[in-house]
C-alpha cells in the first residue's frame, strides 16, 4: 500500500485590513479590536505610508483616517484609487468631523463609506463584514465571468 499524504491547508487566510491612523492610542485600540475579531491588520500612520502599504499588501479593506498631517485621507484615497488593483478595495473614511458635511467629500474622493468617531464597535464590525463580503463576491463574479 502506498503512503498517502493528506495536505491540510489549515484555517482560511484572515482578511487583511489596512488601518490608517496617525494617533498611536487610537490606532492601537482599533488594531487590537480588529485582530481580536479575526482580521490581519497592517498599520500606516500617514497618507504616504497608506499608499505604499496598500500597493504592497493589496488589503481586503482600508480604514482611512481623514485628518492627518502631510497627505490627508482624502488625497491618499484619491491616489490609492489610481491603481487598478486597488480600485475595488473598499475604503471607509473614519473621522471625528460631522458626517453631514464631510461624508460627501469622502465619497467623492473614492471612499465607499464614512464612519464618525466615536463609533459603536458593532457598527464598525457590521460595516467591515459587509464590505469585505461584497468585495469577495465581486472577485468571485469576475472570476466566473472570465472563465
C-alpha positions as CSV (number, residue, x, y, z in Angstrom):
1,X,0.0,0.0,0.0
2,X,1.3,3.5,-0.9
3,X,1.9,6.1,1.6
4,X,-0.6,8.9,1.1
5,X,-0.1,12.4,2.4
6,X,-3.2,14.5,3.0
7,X,-2.5,18.2,2.8
8,X,-4.4,20.2,5.4
9,X,-4.3,23.9,4.3
10,X,-5.2,25.0,7.8
11,X,-7.6,27.8,8.5
12,X,-8.6,30.1,5.7
13,X,-6.5,33.2,5.5
14,X,-7.8,36.1,7.5
15,X,-8.9,39.1,5.6
16,X,-6.4,41.9,5.7
17,X,-7.3,45.4,6.8
18,X,-5.1,48.4,6.3
19,X,-5.6,50.7,9.3
20,X,-4.5,54.2,8.6
21,X,-4.5,56.4,11.7
22,X,-1.9,59.0,12.9
23,X,-2.8,58.8,16.6
24,X,-0.9,55.9,18.3
25,X,-3.6,55.3,21.0
26,X,-6.5,55.2,18.6
27,X,-4.5,53.0,16.1
28,X,-3.5,50.6,18.9
29,X,-7.1,50.3,20.2
30,X,-8.5,49.7,16.7
31,X,-5.8,47.3,15.8
32,X,-6.4,45.2,18.9
33,X,-10.2,45.2,18.3
34,X,-9.7,44.2,14.6
35,X,-7.2,41.4,15.4
36,X,-9.5,40.1,18.2
37,X,-12.2,39.8,15.5
38,X,-10.0,37.7,13.3
39,X,-8.5,40.2,10.9
40,X,-4.9,40.6,9.8
41,X,-4.0,44.2,10.4
42,X,-1.5,46.3,8.6
43,X,-0.8,49.7,10.0
44,X,0.0,53.1,8.4
45,X,0.5,56.4,10.2
46,X,0.3,58.8,7.3
47,X,-1.3,59.1,3.8
48,X,2.1,58.4,2.2
49,X,2.5,55.2,4.2
50,X,-1.1,54.2,3.4
51,X,-0.4,54.4,-0.4
52,X,2.7,52.3,-0.1
53,X,1.1,49.7,2.2
54,X,-2.0,49.5,0.0
55,X,0.2,48.7,-3.1
56,X,2.3,46.2,-1.2
57,X,-0.4,44.4,0.7
58,X,-3.5,44.7,-1.5
59,X,-5.7,44.7,1.5
60,X,-9.3,43.5,1.6
61,X,-10.4,46.8,3.3
62,X,-8.9,50.1,4.2
63,X,-9.9,52.1,7.2
64,X,-8.7,55.6,6.4
65,X,-8.3,58.4,8.9
66,X,-9.3,61.6,7.1
67,X,-7.2,64.2,9.1
68,X,-3.5,63.5,9.1
69,X,-0.5,65.8,8.8
70,X,1.0,65.8,5.3
71,X,-1.1,63.9,2.8
72,X,-4.6,63.7,4.3
73,X,-7.1,60.9,4.0
74,X,-9.0,62.4,1.0
75,X,-5.8,62.8,-1.0
76,X,-4.4,59.4,0.0
77,X,-7.7,57.8,-1.1
78,X,-7.6,59.6,-4.5
79,X,-4.1,58.3,-5.0
80,X,-4.9,54.8,-4.0
81,X,-7.8,54.7,-6.4
82,X,-5.4,55.4,-9.3
83,X,-4.0,51.9,-9.0
84,X,-6.0,49.3,-11.0
85,X,-5.5,46.6,-8.4
86,X,-7.0,48.8,-5.6
87,X,-10.0,50.3,-7.5
88,X,-12.4,47.9,-6.0
89,X,-10.9,47.7,-2.5
90,X,-13.4,49.1,0.0
91,X,-12.2,52.3,1.7
92,X,-14.0,53.5,4.9
93,X,-13.4,57.1,5.9
94,X,-13.0,57.5,9.6
95,X,-13.3,60.9,11.1
96,X,-14.4,62.9,14.1
97,X,-15.8,65.6,11.8
98,X,-19.6,65.7,11.2
99,X,-20.9,63.2,8.7
100,X,-23.3,65.7,7.2
101,X,-20.5,68.0,5.9
102,X,-17.6,65.6,5.5
103,X,-19.3,62.4,4.1
104,X,-19.9,63.8,0.6
105,X,-16.3,64.9,0.3
106,X,-15.1,61.4,1.4
107,X,-17.4,59.6,-1.1
108,X,-16.3,62.0,-3.9
109,X,-12.7,61.2,-3.1
110,X,-13.3,57.5,-3.6
111,X,-14.4,56.2,-0.2
112,X,-17.2,53.6,-0.1
113,X,-18.5,54.6,3.4
114,X,-18.0,57.1,6.2
115,X,-18.0,56.4,9.9
116,X,-17.8,59.1,12.6
117,X,-15.8,58.7,15.7
118,X,-16.5,57.8,18.3
119,X,-18.4,54.8,16.9
120,X,-20.1,51.8,18.3
121,X,-17.8,48.7,17.8
122,X,-20.7,46.7,16.4
123,X,-21.4,49.4,13.8
124,X,-17.8,49.0,12.6
125,X,-18.0,45.2,12.8
126,X,-21.1,45.1,10.6
127,X,-19.8,47.6,8.1
128,X,-16.4,45.8,7.8
129,X,-18.0,42.4,7.4
130,X,-20.5,43.7,4.8
131,X,-17.8,45.5,2.7
132,X,-15.4,42.5,2.8
133,X,-18.2,40.1,1.8
134,X,-19.2,42.4,-1.1
135,X,-15.6,42.6,-2.3
136,X,-15.1,38.8,-2.1
137,X,-18.4,38.3,-4.0
138,X,-17.3,40.7,-6.7
139,X,-14.0,38.8,-7.1
140,X,-15.9,35.5,-7.5
141,X,-18.3,37.1,-10.0
142,X,-15.3,38.4,-12.1
143,X,-13.6,35.0,-11.9
144,X,-16.7,33.2,-13.1
145,X,-17.4,35.7,-15.8
146,X,-13.8,35.4,-17.2
147,X,-13.9,31.6,-17.3
